[in-house]
């Protein structure tokens, strides 16, 4: 906000090339980058960013596209359809997913886009057993999983994989898509 205020008070070009971090609301940061593009502010493009308030995915994408520095922000969108639009990775984004049903593959991809944890508040997770297990075992990057319903999309599965998934989750596992179960007799008896 201060940068934009100073810029508004001068007819000259404001050089901020020595700035190594910018802080502000998403709207103020976008205004500063717009002025940088217009040439009334110069020197922006490699600084770290801290967004002081919540940022939408759209706002984050604009900010991240204007700097090679790390962006630290809390994302206000909570649905995977919108969160899938996060365009860059390697930034420190606080993200919470609140869809009733969430795809494990999408969660795994979203987790790879941020250096912070993704918190999941969903009642059902879907996908292949491998995708779901990846989400459940990513405890250093995905939080909040362990008691939701699981709907598998596999048509063939090894019984030991089902046992592993069952050990990771206290919710009900719907494996109705599976028409072939392989594995040892002991493992097959356990999953039935």
Secondary structure, 3 states (H helix, E strand, C coil): CHHHHHHHCCCCCEECCCCCEEEECHHHHHHHHHHHHHCCEECCCCCEEEEEEEECHHHHHHHHHCCCCCEEEEECCCCHHHHCCCCCCCEEEEEEECCCEEEHHHHHHHHCCECCCEEECCCEEEECHHHHHHHHHCCCCEECCCCCEEEECCCEEEHHHHHHHHHHCCCCEECCCCCEEECCHHHHHHHC
